[in-house]
Amino acid sequence: VKADDKKIVDIITFCNDPRYLDLSDPNTSNFRLWLSQIVTLKCLYIGSQGNEQLSLTQEEVAWLYDKKQQNVIDWLKKRDSGERKERIFELVLVLGRRSSKTMLTSIICAYEVYKLLMAGGGDPYKYYDIPYDKELAVLNVATSKEQAGRLFADIKARIRNAPFFRGRIAG
């Protein structure tokens, strides 16, 4: 295992790199992250472990201004000036039907599972002091069984198709 493989990669690398979700390769994925999704993911993870160097491009900042996302713009300005360093820990996605909320959430869940598996140099049981015979699980909650099932299917697809998870996740 290379030293680089022990460091947590940033969320955008996780999405695009062939070792992880590989969403940017048209040969392996017919899905591309939209600019809005990239901005959302970056704002959620900016400054967190593995994402310390993550920043928004000029195009992404311009998108925030164009969409009148003043709260996020103010937070970024204060963060960039050093006035505030807190992270965003909660997202409220006020989006319409078929706006890719499930896809975005499945990416976030897959990334959180990845980070969990990277904890403690690859031994989350030891890192979190959990007995080895205990199951580590991802729970999702939705307003209906059907919605929870769709999200579970998307999370399963993200993890099943990502090379990183091969040999690390039970059936």
N, C-alpha and C positions, 0 to 999 in steps of 0.2 A: 504494500500500500504506500503510495507516494505521500509525501508530507502535505502537498496541496489537497489530497483527497481527504485529509482529516480536518480541514478548515471548512466552515460552513460557507457556501456560496451565496451570493445575493439573489434576491427573488427573480430578477430579470435573467440572470445566468441560469437559474434553476428552470425557468420557463423555456429558454431557447437552446441551451446546450444539449448536444446529443446524448450525454451521459444521464440526463435527467428527463424533462418532459419533451424536449425537442420540438417545440411548437413552431419554430421558424423555418423548418425544412419542409418544402412542399412535397418531397418524396415520402415523408413519414407522417405528415399531418396536413389535414385540409382546413385547419383552424389557425388563424393569426390573431394575436392580441390586438384589440383596437386601442387607439391612443387613450381613450377614456379608461380602459382597463389597466394599461401600463401606468398611467398617472395614479390610479387608485392603489395599485399594488405598491408602487414606489412610496406613496405617502403613508401607507400602512406600515411599511417595514423600514423606512429611512431611519438610520441611526441605530438600528437593532443589531444584534450579533450577526456578523457576516454582511451586513448592509451599511457599515460605517462610512464607506466611500460612495454610497449611492446618492445621486442627486438628479434633479429634473433638468431636462434639456430646455433650451429656449423655446422650442416648439411646444413642449409640455406645459411650461409656464404660460405661454400665450394661450393655450387651450383653456387653462384655468381662468384667465382673464375673459376670454371669449364666452365662456359658460357662466361667468359671474359667480365664481366660487370664492367669494370674498373671505369667508371664514378660513378656508384652506390657505389662501394667499397671505392673510394676516399671520397665520400660524407659521408658514414657511419663512416670512420676513423676520419674525421674532426668533425663529430657530437659527436662521442664517446669521443673524446679528449677534447671536450668543445670549440674547436676552432670555430665551426659554429653550430648554432642551428636552422637554417631555415628548413622549411618543404618542401616537394615536393607538389606542388599544381597542377601539370599538368602531365598527362601521355600521351605518344605517344606510342601506342601499334602497333609495326611493326610486325605483325603476319600474317601467311598465312590463307587461307580459312579453316574453321572448326577448328580453334585453340582456341575456347571458348571465343573470345572477347566479344560476346554478353552476355554470362553467367557471366563473370567477371564484365562487366558493369552493369548488372542487380543487382548484389550483392552490388556494390558501390552505385547505386541509392537507393536500399532498405535501406542501412545503412544511407545514407544521409536523407532519409525520417524519419527513426527512430530517428536520432539526432535532426531533426527539431521538431518532436513530443515530445522530451524530453526537449526541450528548455524551460526555465522559469518554471521549475518544472512541465512540462506537458501542459503549456499554451503558445504555440508559438505566438498566436495572441497578447497576452499581452506583451510577451517578445520582440517581434519585432514591437509593437505598430501598429498592423494591425486591421482594423475594423472586427468585428466578422462575418459580412455578406460577406466578401471577401473570395474567394476560394484560398486555398493553393494548388499549382499544381506542378507537376514535368514535365519538358519539356525535350524532347530528340530530337536531331538533327542527321540526317544521310544523306548520299548522295543520297538515294532514299526513296520513300514512303514505298517500300517493306522492306527495312532494318529498317526503323524507326518502322514499324509495328511489325517486329520480336522482336526488343528490347522492345517495349511497352508490348508485350505479355509475355516476360520473366520477366520484372519488375512486371507486374501484378501477375504472378505466384509466384514470390518470396514473394510478400506482401500478397497475398491471402492465401498462405500456412503457413505463420508464425503466431503463436499464439499471439505474441505481438500486431499485427495490428488489431486483431478482435475487432470490436466495435469502432475503431478509424479512419477507412477509409470509405468514401462514396463509393457506388457501382460503 
